[in-house]
């Protein structure tokens, strides 16, 4: 299907990934990429620096400029903290040398003792 390809990021360097697939059916304008896709790709870039035992815990993001879907977006990941149970990442998305999106996210280790809350 088409969905997984939207999250395939090319590894340029250890903490630098590139997305070239930016067009989706969710776009409201052919001149601007869908914001949810940019956010999801940034989260995917951050997750690529972690082991599979870490899952997203919280995230804060800012859309700074619109993204042209015809041009690639580079995602630079900064490893802010690597703890035993909590890791933090910062991601800057750039296009043509301009920052278009920023995100900070924390990831928590999934462990049998740390069960998520369940609504009853």
N, CA and C atoms as a LAMMPS dump frame, in Angstrom:
ITEM: TIMESTEP
0
ITEM: NUMBER OF ATOMS
360
ITEM: BOX BOUNDS ff ff ff
-5.0000000000000000e+02 5.0000000000000000e+02
-5.0000000000000000e+02 5.0000000000000000e+02
-5.0000000000000000e+02 5.0000000000000000e+02
ITEM: ATOMS id mol type element x y z
1 1 1 N 0.802 -1.186 0
2 1 2 C 0 0 0
3 1 3 C 0.85 1.256 0
4 2 1 N 0.2 2.399 -0.083
5 2 2 C 0.89 3.68 -0.141
6 2 3 C 1.277 4.212 1.235
7 3 1 N 0.554 3.84 2.281
8 3 2 C 0.79 4.425 3.595
9 3 3 C 2.21 4.204 4.103
10 4 1 N 2.756 2.981 4.128
11 4 2 C 4.107 2.803 4.654
12 4 3 C 5.165 3.641 3.93
13 5 1 N 5.01 3.861 2.629
14 5 2 C 5.998 4.628 1.879
15 5 3 C 6.059 6.079 2.331
16 6 1 N 4.968 6.595 2.876
17 6 2 C 4.961 7.965 3.383
18 6 3 C 5.912 8.123 4.563
19 7 1 N 6.2 7.02 5.251
20 7 2 C 7.063 7.07 6.435
21 7 3 C 8.453 6.504 6.173
22 8 1 N 8.753 6.182 4.938
23 8 2 C 10.1 5.73 4.584
24 8 3 C 10.986 6.958 4.454
25 9 1 N 11.93 7.084 5.384
26 9 2 C 12.843 8.212 5.387
27 9 3 C 14.232 7.723 5.003
28 10 1 N 14.885 8.443 4.12
29 10 2 C 16.234 8.096 3.686
30 10 3 C 17.228 8.592 4.726
31 11 1 N 18.1 7.69 5.185
32 11 2 C 19.12 8.07 6.169
33 11 3 C 20.29 8.736 5.443
34 12 1 N 20.517 10.02 5.724
35 12 2 C 21.602 10.781 5.11
36 12 3 C 22.853 10.696 5.979
37 13 1 N 22.663 10.893 7.281
38 13 2 C 23.719 10.773 8.296
39 13 3 C 23.085 10.097 9.504
40 14 1 N 23.873 9.935 10.573
41 14 2 C 23.359 9.247 11.76
42 14 3 C 22.075 9.889 12.297
43 15 1 N 22.008 11.196 12.374
44 15 2 C 20.854 11.891 12.931
45 15 3 C 20.147 12.782 11.916
46 16 1 N 20.304 12.469 10.635
47 16 2 C 19.683 13.262 9.572
48 16 3 C 18.976 12.333 8.598
49 17 1 N 17.659 12.565 8.44
50 17 2 C 16.853 11.741 7.543
51 17 3 C 16.116 12.648 6.565
52 18 1 N 15.782 12.094 5.391
53 18 2 C 15.139 12.886 4.333
54 18 3 C 13.854 12.202 3.874
55 19 1 N 12.812 13.016 3.698
56 19 2 C 11.533 12.547 3.155
57 19 3 C 11.321 13.188 1.79
58 20 1 N 10.957 12.376 0.817
59 20 2 C 10.673 12.893 -0.517
60 20 3 C 9.212 12.698 -0.895
61 21 1 N 8.494 11.854 -0.159
62 21 2 C 7.074 11.627 -0.431
63 21 3 C 6.254 12.525 0.487
64 22 1 N 5.73 13.6 -0.058
65 22 2 C 5.021 14.586 0.759
66 22 3 C 3.607 14.873 0.268
67 23 1 N 3.168 14.177 -0.766
68 23 2 C 1.818 14.386 -1.289
69 23 3 C 0.883 13.315 -0.758
70 24 1 N -0.268 13.755 -0.229
71 24 2 C -1.284 12.821 0.264
72 24 3 C -2.659 13.293 -0.188
73 25 1 N -3.632 12.453 0
74 25 2 C -5.003 12.824 -0.334
75 25 3 C -5.597 13.783 0.694
76 26 1 N -4.886 13.988 1.836
77 26 2 C -5.373 14.879 2.892
78 26 3 C -5.041 16.344 2.631
79 27 1 N -4.184 16.607 1.668
80 27 2 C -3.792 17.98 1.37
81 27 3 C -4.998 18.811 0.968
82 28 1 N -5.074 20.014 1.503
83 28 2 C -6.14 20.919 1.094
84 28 3 C -5.688 21.783 -0.073
85 29 1 N -4.376 21.836 -0.272
86 29 2 C -3.81 22.629 -1.358
87 29 3 C -2.651 21.869 -1.977
88 30 1 N -2.527 21.871 -3.297
89 30 2 C -1.38 21.191 -3.923
90 30 3 C -0.063 21.928 -3.66
91 31 1 N -0.14 23.126 -3.088
92 31 2 C 1.061 23.924 -2.828
93 31 3 C 1.603 23.741 -1.417
94 32 1 N 0.884 23.008 -0.561
95 32 2 C 1.296 22.854 0.826
96 32 3 C 1.06 21.42 1.291
97 33 1 N 2.075 20.82 1.903
98 33 2 C 1.971 19.441 2.396
99 33 3 C 1.037 19.378 3.603
100 34 1 N 0.418 18.239 3.818
101 34 2 C -0.471 17.995 4.95
102 34 3 C 0.344 18.007 6.249
103 35 1 N -0.045 18.852 7.2
104 35 2 C 0.701 19.006 8.453
105 35 3 C 0.814 17.727 9.259
106 36 1 N -0.238 16.91 9.244
107 36 2 C -0.192 15.644 9.98
108 36 3 C 0.897 14.723 9.464
109 37 1 N 1.153 14.775 8.167
110 37 2 C 2.22 13.962 7.584
111 37 3 C 3.586 14.462 8.055
112 38 1 N 3.79 15.77 8.078
113 38 2 C 5.067 16.331 8.523
114 38 3 C 5.317 15.951 9.982
115 39 1 N 4.281 16.044 10.808
116 39 2 C 4.404 15.672 12.221
117 39 3 C 4.728 14.184 12.365
118 40 1 N 4.034 13.344 11.61
119 40 2 C 4.259 11.899 11.69
120 40 3 C 5.66 11.531 11.203
121 41 1 N 6.142 12.182 10.147
122 41 2 C 7.496 11.908 9.665
123 41 3 C 8.54 12.354 10.689
124 42 1 N 8.316 13.481 11.364
125 42 2 C 9.242 13.937 12.402
126 42 3 C 9.275 12.938 13.559
127 43 1 N 8.113 12.43 13.941
128 43 2 C 8.052 11.428 15.007
129 43 3 C 8.769 10.153 14.578
130 44 1 N 8.587 9.756 13.33
131 44 2 C 9.267 8.58 12.797
132 44 3 C 10.787 8.772 12.803
133 45 1 N 11.243 9.976 12.451
134 45 2 C 12.68 10.275 12.472
135 45 3 C 13.227 10.148 13.886
136 46 1 N 12.498 10.687 14.866
137 46 2 C 12.936 10.582 16.267
138 46 3 C 12.959 9.127 16.714
139 47 1 N 11.924 8.36 16.371
140 47 2 C 11.864 6.945 16.755
141 47 3 C 12.996 6.136 16.148
142 48 1 N 13.503 6.562 15.006
143 48 2 C 14.583 5.812 14.344
144 48 3 C 15.876 5.839 15.147
145 49 1 N 15.971 6.719 16.145
146 49 2 C 17.189 6.805 16.962
147 49 3 C 17.055 6.024 18.266
148 50 1 N 15.954 5.295 18.417
149 50 2 C 15.674 4.574 19.666
150 50 3 C 15.485 3.09 19.413
151 51 1 N 15.637 2.297 20.475
152 51 2 C 15.314 0.878 20.359
153 51 3 C 13.801 0.736 20.338
154 52 1 N 13.318 -0.402 19.886
155 52 2 C 11.877 -0.628 19.755
156 52 3 C 11.168 -0.691 21.1
157 53 1 N 11.925 -0.777 22.205
158 53 2 C 11.291 -0.848 23.522
159 53 3 C 10.797 0.514 24.002
160 54 1 N 11.119 1.593 23.271
161 54 2 C 10.664 2.931 23.641
162 54 3 C 9.499 3.361 22.754
163 55 1 N 8.449 3.87 23.386
164 55 2 C 7.255 4.332 22.678
165 55 3 C 6.999 5.794 23.045
166 56 1 N 6.341 6.556 22.161
167 56 2 C 6.077 7.978 22.442
168 56 3 C 5.314 8.178 23.75
169 57 1 N 5.739 9.185 24.507
170 57 2 C 5.118 9.519 25.79
171 57 3 C 4.465 10.898 25.721
172 58 1 N 5.195 11.887 25.194
173 58 2 C 4.617 13.226 25.007
174 58 3 C 5.309 13.91 23.838
175 59 1 N 4.628 14.91 23.296
176 59 2 C 5.179 15.6 22.127
177 59 3 C 4.643 17.027 22.078
178 60 1 N 5.514 17.949 21.715
179 60 2 C 5.15 19.352 21.496
180 60 3 C 5.735 19.752 20.152
181 61 1 N 4.948 20.424 19.327
182 61 2 C 5.444 20.77 17.997
183 61 3 C 4.934 22.122 17.538
184 62 1 N 5.664 22.702 16.584
185 62 2 C 5.296 23.996 16.005
186 62 3 C 5.464 23.946 14.496
187 63 1 N 4.433 24.384 13.789
188 63 2 C 4.508 24.551 12.344
189 63 3 C 4.963 25.986 12.098
190 64 1 N 6.108 26.153 11.445
191 64 2 C 6.701 27.473 11.278
192 64 3 C 6.441 28.046 9.887
193 65 1 N 6.559 27.217 8.87
194 65 2 C 6.317 27.647 7.489
195 65 3 C 5.585 26.526 6.764
196 66 1 N 4.907 26.86 5.667
197 66 2 C 4.268 25.802 4.887
198 66 3 C 5.349 25.002 4.155
199 67 1 N 5.017 23.756 3.867
200 67 2 C 5.952 22.822 3.236
201 67 3 C 5.504 22.575 1.803
202 68 1 N 6.417 22.781 0.866
203 68 2 C 6.153 22.535 -0.549
204 68 3 C 6.272 21.031 -0.797
205 69 1 N 5.186 20.349 -1.198
206 69 2 C 5.245 18.899 -1.387
207 69 3 C 6.126 18.461 -2.56
208 70 1 N 6.548 19.389 -3.395
209 70 2 C 7.407 19.048 -4.535
210 70 3 C 8.882 18.971 -4.143
211 71 1 N 9.235 19.424 -2.925
212 71 2 C 10.631 19.447 -2.487
213 71 3 C 10.82 18.543 -1.277
214 72 1 N 12.034 17.994 -1.132
215 72 2 C 12.346 17.117 -0.004
216 72 3 C 12.375 17.898 1.31
217 73 1 N 12.121 17.19 2.407
218 73 2 C 12.241 17.743 3.752
219 73 3 C 13.294 16.938 4.499
220 74 1 N 14.226 17.647 5.15
221 74 2 C 15.251 17.001 5.971
222 74 3 C 14.853 17.095 7.441
223 75 1 N 14.996 15.98 8.155
224 75 2 C 14.682 15.912 9.58
225 75 3 C 15.969 15.666 10.348
226 76 1 N 16.413 16.674 11.13
227 76 2 C 17.609 16.53 11.96
228 76 3 C 17.17 16.242 13.387
229 77 1 N 17.651 15.12 13.921
230 77 2 C 17.28 14.67 15.263
231 77 3 C 18.422 14.973 16.227
232 78 1 N 18.077 15.615 17.339
233 78 2 C 19.049 15.829 18.422
234 78 3 C 18.662 14.924 19.584
235 79 1 N 19.63 14.196 20.085
236 79 2 C 19.41 13.289 21.212
237 79 3 C 19.635 14.081 22.5
238 80 1 N 18.558 14.518 23.115
239 80 2 C 18.656 15.374 24.295
240 80 3 C 18.947 14.592 25.562
241 81 1 N 18.351 13.407 25.692
242 81 2 C 18.561 12.589 26.887
243 81 3 C 18.314 11.128 26.545
244 82 1 N 19.213 10.273 27.009
245 82 2 C 19.043 8.829 26.869
246 82 3 C 19.099 8.207 28.251
247 83 1 N 17.954 7.999 28.85
248 83 2 C 17.884 7.372 30.164
249 83 3 C 17.477 5.921 30.05
250 84 1 N 17.377 5.243 31.202
251 84 2 C 16.98 3.834 31.199
252 84 3 C 15.511 3.658 30.857
253 85 1 N 14.685 4.6 31.333
254 85 2 C 13.254 4.45 31.088
255 85 3 C 12.65 5.619 30.311
256 86 1 N 13.384 6.716 30.133
257 86 2 C 12.862 7.876 29.427
258 86 3 C 13.949 8.473 28.537
259 87 1 N 13.593 8.765 27.292
260 87 2 C 14.506 9.399 26.334
261 87 3 C 13.82 10.628 25.748
262 88 1 N 14.605 11.642 25.418
263 88 2 C 14.055 12.863 24.828
264 88 3 C 14.757 13.168 23.521
265 89 1 N 13.965 13.632 22.56
266 89 2 C 14.494 13.993 21.247
267 89 3 C 13.921 15.337 20.803
268 90 1 N 14.716 16.053 20.026
269 90 2 C 14.284 17.282 19.378
270 90 3 C 14.479 17.066 17.88
271 91 1 N 13.506 17.499 17.085
272 91 2 C 13.596 17.327 15.635
273 91 3 C 13.326 18.671 14.965
274 92 1 N 14.201 19.037 14.03
275 92 2 C 13.988 20.204 13.182
276 92 3 C 13.791 19.716 11.761
277 93 1 N 12.685 20.128 11.156
278 93 2 C 12.423 19.803 9.754
279 93 3 C 12.793 21.035 8.934
280 94 1 N 13.625 20.831 7.912
281 94 2 C 14.038 21.952 7.074
282 94 3 C 13.744 21.657 5.61
283 95 1 N 13.499 22.74 4.883
284 95 2 C 13.287 22.656 3.439
285 95 3 C 13.972 23.875 2.831
286 96 1 N 14.847 23.643 1.868
287 96 2 C 15.625 24.737 1.249
288 96 3 C 16.381 25.555 2.283
289 97 1 N 16.876 24.913 3.334
290 97 2 C 17.647 25.606 4.364
291 97 3 C 16.818 26.358 5.381
292 98 1 N 15.492 26.344 5.266
293 98 2 C 14.61 27.026 6.209
294 98 3 C 13.955 26.03 7.149
295 99 1 N 13.889 26.37 8.429
296 99 2 C 13.188 25.518 9.383
297 99 3 C 11.69 25.685 9.139
298 100 1 N 11.005 24.562 8.907
299 100 2 C 9.568 24.605 8.616
300 100 3 C 8.726 24.004 9.748
301 101 1 N 9.365 23.21 10.612
302 101 2 C 8.645 22.511 11.681
303 101 3 C 9.638 22.123 12.757
304 102 1 N 9.234 22.233 14.019
305 102 2 C 10.065 21.748 15.127
306 102 3 C 9.21 20.881 16.045
307 103 1 N 9.874 19.94 16.705
308 103 2 C 9.177 19.038 17.613
309 103 3 C 10.107 18.627 18.738
310 104 1 N 9.572 18.532 19.943
311 104 2 C 10.27 17.899 21.052
312 104 3 C 9.384 16.761 21.519
313 105 1 N 9.986 15.616 21.755
314 105 2 C 9.215 14.444 22.161
315 105 3 C 9.974 13.662 23.211
316 106 1 N 9.207 13.043 24.103
317 106 2 C 9.81 12.124 25.064
318 106 3 C 9.256 10.734 24.779
319 107 1 N 10.067 9.747 25.076
320 107 2 C 9.721 8.346 24.823
321 107 3 C 9.951 7.564 26.103
322 108 1 N 9.008 6.686 26.419
323 108 2 C 9.089 5.901 27.641
324 108 3 C 9.314 4.439 27.294
325 109 1 N 10.141 3.787 28.11
326 109 2 C 10.381 2.362 27.919
327 109 3 C 9.122 1.592 28.291
328 110 1 N 8.758 0.645 27.448
329 110 2 C 7.607 -0.205 27.732
330 110 3 C 8.113 -1.39 28.544
331 111 1 N 7.497 -1.578 29.72
332 111 2 C 7.933 -2.608 30.654
333 111 3 C 6.688 -3.231 31.267
334 112 1 N 6.772 -4.472 31.665
335 112 2 C 5.616 -5.142 32.268
336 112 3 C 5.124 -4.381 33.506
337 113 1 N 6.015 -3.741 34.256
338 113 2 C 5.642 -3.011 35.468
339 113 3 C 4.989 -1.675 35.155
340 114 1 N 5.237 -1.136 33.959
341 114 2 C 4.689 0.164 33.57
342 114 3 C 3.522 -0.057 32.604
343 115 1 N 2.361 -0.298 33.136
344 115 2 C 1.191 -0.528 32.29
345 115 3 C 0.445 0.783 32.074
346 116 1 N -0.008 1.025 30.844
347 116 2 C -0.77 2.255 30.59
348 116 3 C -2.112 2.208 31.318
349 117 1 N -2.646 3.397 31.618
350 117 2 C -3.959 3.493 32.263
351 117 3 C -5.027 2.946 31.321
352 118 1 N -5.98 2.241 31.878
353 118 2 C -7.076 1.686 31.086
354 118 3 C -8.373 2.271 31.629
355 119 1 N -9.183 2.855 30.743
356 119 2 C -10.476 3.393 31.164
357 119 3 C -11.434 2.254 31.409
358 120 1 N -12.187 2.324 32.489
359 120 2 C -13.17 1.275 32.809
360 120 3 C -14.562 1.787 32.681
